[in-house]
Amino acid sequence: THPRASPSSLFAKENLSRMSERQLNLYDRLINEPSNDWDIYYWATEAKPAPAVFENEVMVMLREFAKNKKREQRLRQPDLEYLFEPPR
């Protein structure tokens, strides 16, 4: 079986390259401050309310992404080449 991809890693692959510096800072805070990735998953899927500090435009983007309106198959972790792209 393939490892299930985390919403935040797939979200990053699709969105980091077009995010503003402010959005990147908000995203960086989101993925580094909570101690548990499951918290981010619950907030993104609206299973639990997000703390006020993380209620921002990036959380809105992550929630929209988590809805998977395009019905993409998301069963594996993305390649990590986006981490090695030159800075904009």
Backbone torsions as a table, in degrees:
resi	resn	phi	psi	omega
1	THR	NA	151.4	178.9
2	HIS	-87.1	144.5	174.1
3	PRO	-65.9	139.8	179.0
4	ARG	-72.8	133.6	-178.1
5	ALA	-75.7	143.6	177.2
6	SER	-79.8	144.6	179.2
7	PRO	-57.8	-36.8	-175.9
8	SER	-70.8	-33.2	179.2
9	SER	-71.4	-38.8	177.4
10	LEU	-70.3	-39.7	176.4
11	PHE	-58.7	-44.5	-179.9
12	ALA	-60.1	-46.2	-178.8
13	LYS	-57.3	-40.9	-176.8
14	GLU	-82.0	-25.9	-167.3
15	ASN	-117.6	-25.1	-173.3
16	LEU	-56.4	-39.8	-174.7
17	SER	-67.2	-18.3	-178.9
18	ARG	-115.2	12.7	179.3
19	MET	-88.8	147.4	176.6
20	SER	-72.7	168.1	178.7
21	GLU	-60.8	-39.8	178.3
22	ARG	-61.8	-46.4	179.2
23	GLN	-63.0	-39.7	177.5
24	LEU	-62.0	-39.5	178.0
25	ASN	-65.7	-41.5	178.0
26	LEU	-63.9	-42.1	179.5
27	TYR	-65.1	-43.1	179.2
28	ASP	-59.6	-42.4	178.1
29	ARG	-64.2	-42.8	-179.0
30	LEU	-60.8	-44.8	-175.0
31	ILE	-82.9	-13.7	-177.7
32	ASN	-105.9	-23.2	-176.3
33	GLU	-84.9	-47.5	179.5
34	PRO	-62.9	143.6	-176.4
35	SER	-84.1	-8.2	-173.7
36	ASN	-135.8	121.3	178.1
37	ASP	-60.5	-27.7	179.0
38	TRP	-63.1	-32.2	176.9
39	ASP	-58.9	-45.7	179.7
40	ILE	-61.6	-42.1	178.4
41	TYR	-60.2	-46.7	-179.1
42	TYR	-63.8	-39.2	178.5
43	TRP	-67.8	-42.0	-178.2
44	ALA	-66.2	-34.6	-179.6
45	THR	-92.8	2.4	178.9
46	GLU	63.1	24.5	174.2
47	ALA	-72.2	-29.8	176.4
48	LYS	-136.8	149.0	176.7
49	PRO	-70.5	142.2	177.2
50	ALA	-80.0	147.2	173.1
51	PRO	-59.5	150.3	-176.9
52	ALA	-54.2	-35.4	-177.9
53	VAL	-61.9	-25.2	-179.7
54	PHE	-103.1	3.1	176.4
55	GLU	-82.1	95.7	-178.2
56	ASN	-152.3	-175.1	-174.9
57	GLU	-62.4	-30.2	179.7
58	VAL	-70.9	-38.1	176.0
59	MET	-63.9	-38.8	176.4
60	VAL	-60.7	-45.2	179.1
61	MET	-62.4	-42.7	-179.0
62	LEU	-65.7	-38.6	177.1
63	ARG	-64.0	-42.5	178.4
64	GLU	-62.3	-42.0	179.3
65	PHE	-63.2	-41.5	-177.6
66	ALA	-64.7	-25.9	178.6
67	LYS	-68.4	-20.2	176.1
68	ASN	49.0	55.9	-177.4
69	LYS	-62.7	-24.1	179.0
70	LYS	-83.5	-3.6	179.3
71	ARG	56.9	42.7	177.7
72	GLU	-73.0	149.0	171.4
73	GLN	-77.9	125.9	-177.8
74	ARG	-129.6	65.5	-174.3
75	LEU	-104.4	-5.2	-179.5
76	ARG	-136.6	156.5	177.7
77	GLN	-66.2	143.7	177.3
78	PRO	-73.0	159.5	170.7
79	ASP	-63.9	154.5	-173.3
80	LEU	-101.1	22.7	-177.5
81	GLU	-63.1	-24.6	-179.8
82	TYR	-63.1	-23.1	179.0
83	LEU	-72.3	-18.9	-173.6
84	PHE	-109.4	8.1	178.5
85	GLU	-71.0	146.4	179.0
86	PRO	-63.5	147.6	178.4
87	PRO	-62.1	150.7	178.8
88	ARG	-79.9	NA	NA
